[in-house]
Amino acid sequence: MSGDGFHVHGPHDHAVEHAAHGGDGFSSNIAVMTAILATVGAMFGYQGGATQNDAALFKNNAAIDKTQAANSWNYYQAKSNKQNLAELAATLPGVDPEKYRADVARYKGEKEDIKKEAEKWEASSTEWNHKSDVAMHQHHQWALATTAEQIAISLAAITLLTRKKWLQGAAYGVAGVGIALGAFAWLHVDPIAALMLKLGAGAAGH
């Protein structure tokens, strides 16, 4: 915020300024790379925040539907109690058993409808929980991709100061890993989890 006499510099800002003053090709390449990585990292960060918000929303929907299911089961239990009382009343002397048998049949029918409703809410809650887990897992993938880009930017800034070629290669390598992780998150693919699962299955087999 330069208007208040305060300005926060990121690693790529320093790289760009250094390249502008230095004017050599090496500095210019690093400056361009860090600017691109900063943009890519910002995109990954946005996706990570969006998926985290989705996970929270889905989890909230799951809690609402779970409450609806609990209410339906409570209503089901109340109908069961009424049915039990009607069955008991039908056996008492001096009453019209047919009236209470009709009540029993009615409660049974109502219970079936309530049961279906409760099971529907439970299934919906389970589905929302699954969506939340998937979104949160994807959020973690975006977070890893963002972290990799941030590390690559830091390496690029160090490269600009030291002018070490191997650091430049490391920055490119880490940036490539981050982009790959972002692509996997975008495609809903998790090769790391698949590899861990395969290794776990192999270890269990032995």
N, C-alpha and C positions, 0 to 999 in steps of 0.2 A: 504494500500500500504506500506508494511514493508520496502521496498527498500529505501524509502525516510524518514524512521524513523517515519512514520505516519500510524496508523492502526485504522480502525473504527470497533468497537465492536457492534454487535447486541445483543439483550437480550438472544438469544439462545447461542451465543458465551460465554457469561458470565456463563450461566448455565452449559455448557459443561466443561469449565475450573474449575468451582467450584466443579462439580461432580468428575472430575479427581483428584482434590486435596483432596476432602472429602472422596471419596471412599465408601460412604454408599449407601444403596439401594434406599432410598428416593431421594437423589440427582441424582442418576443415572437414575431413572425413569423420573424425571423432565427434565433432560438433553435430554433424548431420545425423550420425548414428544415435547419439544421445537424445536428440530432438524426436527422432522417430520412436525410440524406445519409450520416451516419456509419454508420447501419444498413445502408443499401444498399451502401456501400463495403465494409463487413465481409463482406457476402454475396458480393460480387464477388471479394474477396480469398480467401475460402474456395474458391470455384469455381476460381480461378486456381491455388491450391495443389493442389487435387484433380486438375486436368487435368495439372499438371506431374508429379505422382506417377504418373498413368496413363501418361504418355509414357515415364517412366523404366522402369516395369514392362514396357511393350510392347517397349521397346528391349532389355531384358534377355531377354525371351522370344525376340526375333529372334536374339540372339547365341547362345542355347542351341540353337535350331533350326539355325542356321548351323553350329555345331559338329557337330551330328548329321549334317548333310548332308556335311560334310568327312569324318567317320568312314565314312560309307556309300561315298563316292567312293574312299577309301583301300582299303576292303574290295573294291570293284569292281576296283580296279587290281590287287590281290592275286590275284583270280580270273582276271584277264586274263593275268597272268604264268604262272599254273598252266596256263591254256589254251594259251599259247604253248609251254610246255615239253611238254605232252601232244602238241601238233601236231608238234613236233620229234621227240619220241620215236617217234611213229607211222611216221616215215620211216627210222628206224634199222634196219639189217639184224639179223635174229635175234630180233626181238621180235614179239609178237602185235599187229598194227596195229589189229585190231578193238577190243581192250581200250582202247587210247589214244583211238581215235575215239569210243568211248562216253564216255570222260572229257571229251573236247572238247565233246561235245553237252551233257553235264551242266553243265560250266562255263558254256557259253553260256546255258543256261536259268537258272542261278543268277545270272548277271550281269544278265539282264533284270529279275529281281525286285529285285536290289540297285539297279539304275539307277532303277527306278520309286520305290523307297524314298528314294533320294537326291534325286530331283526333287521328291518330296512335301515333304521337309524344306526344300528350297530355296524352294518356293512358299510354305510356311508362314512362313519367315523373311522373305520379301518382304512378305507380308501384315502381319506384326507391325511391320515397319519403316514401312509405310504408315500403320498405326494410330498409331504413335508420332509420326510427322510431323504427322498431323491433330490429335492431342491437344496437341502442343507449339504448333502454330499457334493452336489455341483458347486455350491458356494465355496466349499473347501478347495475344490479344484481351481476355481477362479482365483482364490486367495494365494494358492501356490504359484500360479502363473504370474500374478501381480508381483509377488515377492521375488521371483526369478528376474523379472524385468527391472525391479529396483536394484537388485544386486548387480545386474549387468550395467546399469547406469553408473553405479558407484565405481565399478571396475573401469569403466570408460573414463571417468573423471581422474582416477589414479593413473590410468594410461597416459592421459594428457599431461600430467605432471611429470611422470617418469620417462615417458616416450619409449616404453618397453613393448616390443612387438608381441612377446608372449602374453602380456597382459591384455593386449588388444585381441589376441586370439581367444583368450579366456572370456573376455567380455562378449565376443561374438557367440561363443559356445553356450554360455549361460543364457544369452538372449534367445538363441535358437531353442533351448530347452523350454524357456518360458512360453515362446510362441507355440511350441508343440503341445504344452500343457493346456494352453488356451484353446487350441484347436480341438483337443480331446474333450474339454469341458463343453465346447460349443456343440460337438457331435454326440454328447452324452456317452462318451466312451471312457472307461477307466482301465487302461492297461496295467497300471500299478496294482490295483486291487485284484485284477484277474491273475496277475503273476503271483501275488501273495497267496491267493486262493489255491492256485496250482501247486505252489510249493508246500502249502499246508496239507493239501490232499496227498502229495507225495510222501511227506513226513509221516502222515497217519498210516499210509500204506505199508511203511516199513516198521 
